[in-house]
Structures are given as structure tokens and as C-alpha cells.
């Protein structure tokens, strides 16, 4: 405070700062080096920024451009020009100064005077002094060269060759997307734009390698999740078909499809996009989403067996009311367990919030559909009087009549199995001992499951393993290591990687940070830009 230092500029980093597309430019032509590749990449930046949905487009690697001024001491002495005069002339010429504001249409437009130096010719035409009433130009006392800077970072592209590992100087174009944009469509539009730039902005002997495309991987994973979601839904409907019948299965299937459709609409209205996290939330909660409809349909089906003399109009209200309380309580319990995850802050907040919010919305909507749509569908689609016989309006099994229902369908096979399992547990003589042994067995299994993470047989992770097409190796050399020594170590490491059968190519970044992934965002790898990394 009071030291003349301005307030710090705080720039937050989020998931949208992770590049969705990286393009590595290299050439097998030895005449094309990193500086020429950097110029090509910078020419491409403007064209890629015009693609809708892009946020930032920048180049990683390349030595950078510099204007070198090689002074001639003999000419300086003959012209009576000092080094300080040259320095002052260059500094004062390469700046812009505010000249005031121009008021146009109730808008103030800032006006600056002066210009920046663009090339070697502009620098050479600077007047650095006057000798014998004649101006002395910088090009008269020095040689001005426009070219690359002294290398302070290296980037190269490596792959296995016929004679061993080969690598080429390279630069990488990095593209991020705007929040809420579809990564798949943005990445596809960018690649189409790159194809249009070939042989025009991109020379024929410059290779553009697509080293990362999160749009393509996201599309593959989204399709896989959709297939799993359809498989899970079909499995549930098939199980209901085997256990209850085709009409009951049709009701459950319709309720599940309607629930998923309404949940996706609610997710869109909430502001979420259809991505891997939101789809995972639906798959994660698919069992709970179908439970409500299954419980209602199954209880209506059971009441048809218990009260064969009643019509559907008469028995549906009682059947739904019977399971209403427990179903509501079970749904709210699961929501109470999931919803706190929506209040996670930091980097993990936006990443994890779709899971509890989508799952909770899906469960609430599933409960509403189970209580309103499912009974209506059961009234329309289920057949009246599926079980004939028995006194009207009286229970059939376990009632005064003492009648029993002959198991049908899947129950015909499950009933004998369940009787063999539960009869020893309900036996009047040995039932208590059998139940005690079952309880001890369950406790032993729980203890064994808790011991698995402690012994390392099961690893606990915040996020599951991901089958990505890339991985990063971070090398941190001791402090003070020269850039060339770090590059030599990375060359040796790259040579080994080319011998791994699963590795198709690699990119090395020395003295600068590589394009980050989600792990690099969390660990702040973008700050690692020094000669020892």
C-alpha cells in the first residue's frame, strides 16, 4: 500500500480454459524451422478465430520475432553518435501517446498519436542524430535484421522412423471454446477451416497434425453413454416383461422414456448441456428413475391378484396409495444424499454439479410421472380381471378363504428358489441359528469390503480412469539447469517413448508449458515455463 503499485489483476481459470483442440505444425523439410512454422501458425490464428464458438487461439512454441540492431563502431564514431542516442531514438519511436478524445454521437473515442515499429525498414529509417546539418539514419550506422530471437524455448514433434526415432521443429496451435458451446461442433468447424487453409495459408510442405481433439473424444464417449443408457432401459423393460407381462412392461417403458425426455428438457432449461457428465448422471440414476414406475405397476398387478373381483378403476387408487408413502420417502432420501454435491465450489464445482442436479430432477420428475401418468396408463392398457375366480372384493392369498394363487410366468421359477432359501430361516426350531449365521456372514462381507481399500486391492479415486488418446509426462529438472541440458534429457525420453508400441508420436515442450488438460488445470501446469521444465 502507498508504494505506487497498482491493484493485482486476478484472472480466474476454469474448465473452459482447457483447450479442446491442439494442432501441431511441423515440416520434414530441413529448410523450414521453428521461426517459419511460428509465422504460419500466427497467420492461421486469425482465420481460426473467425470460427463461431472459439474463445482463445494462440501459438505455443517458436523462438519469437526480434529486430536485431548490429551497430558499426567506426560509423558511430565518424558520425559522432553515441549508444545512448541510438537507444533513446528507438525507444521514443516505438510508442504511442494519447492525444485526447474525439466525441462522436455521444460516444468518446480515444485517439493516440505516434506509431509502432513494424519491420526492419521502419527501424532503419529512424533518425538517431544530426551531423553537419544532415540527419543520420540508423541504417547508416548499423545493420538492422528482422528474424528470430535467441532460442529460449524448444518445441518438437517426434515419432518412430525406419532408422530410429526422428523429430522435427514444431509449434502448436491451441484453441479453447466459449462457455456453453458444443465442443463437437466447434472442433468439427475448426478442422473444416484448417482443410480450407491448406495450400494457401498453410504451405504444402507443412504438416498439420491433430494432436488433441476433445470434440471427437467427447462425441465417442457420448455415443457410448447413450448406448449404455438405451441398454439399461431395455434391460429394465425386458425384466418387467418377464416378471409381470408385456402390458406392464410397455407401461414401465413408456414411463422411463417420458422421464428421460422431461429430465433432459429440465436440464436444458437449467442451463446444462448434453455431455458426458449429464449423461452419466442419467445412467447413474436410471435404476432409481424406473423404480417408481415399477413399484406402482407391480402393486397394481399384485392387487389384481389379491382382489380379482374389483375393476381397475376401483383398485388402482388403493394400490397407488399403499406404496405412495414409502416411494416418496425413498426418493427424498436419495435426493438428500446426492444434492449436497451440487454445492461443491472451486474447479470441481462446475464439473460435478450436473450429477446431483440432473439426478435429483430426474427422480422428482419420475415420482410425479409414477403417481400421475403410470396409473392412467395402467387403467387404459392393463386388462380387466386377469385373475378369474375367488370371492369378489376379498383377498385371495392369506385370507379367510385360504386360497392360494398358482405361480405364473417368472414367478413359477422364482418361487421354489425363494422357498428353499427362506424356509430354513423361518423354521421354528433352527431358524434363529440360521438367521444368526447369515447375519455374521453379512458382517464379515462388510468388513472384507472395507478392508479392500486399506490393503490397496481397490483404489479410491475422485474421478474414474479415462481411456484418452494422450498422456503427459512432466519433467522438472534441478534449479539452474540450462535449457540445452533439459532439451537433451527430453530427447532421450522421447527416443524411449518411440519404442513403446502404443505410442504413435509425441510432442516435447522445453522452456514453455505444454497445452494443459484438466489435470494440468488443477495442478496449474500452465505456470511451468522455465528453462528447467
Beta strands, then each sheet from edge to edge (+ up, - down):
strand 1: 21-26
strand 2: 54-60
strand 3: 65-71
strand 4: 97-104
strand 5: 107-113
strand 6: 127-131
strand 7: 134-137
strand 8: 142-148
strand 9: 154-161
strand 10: 164-177
strand 11: 207-213
strand 12: 506-510
sheet 1: 2+ 10- 1+ 11-
sheet 2: 2+ 10- 9+ 12-
sheet 3: 3+ 8-
sheet 4: 4+ 5-
sheet 5: 6+ 7-
end
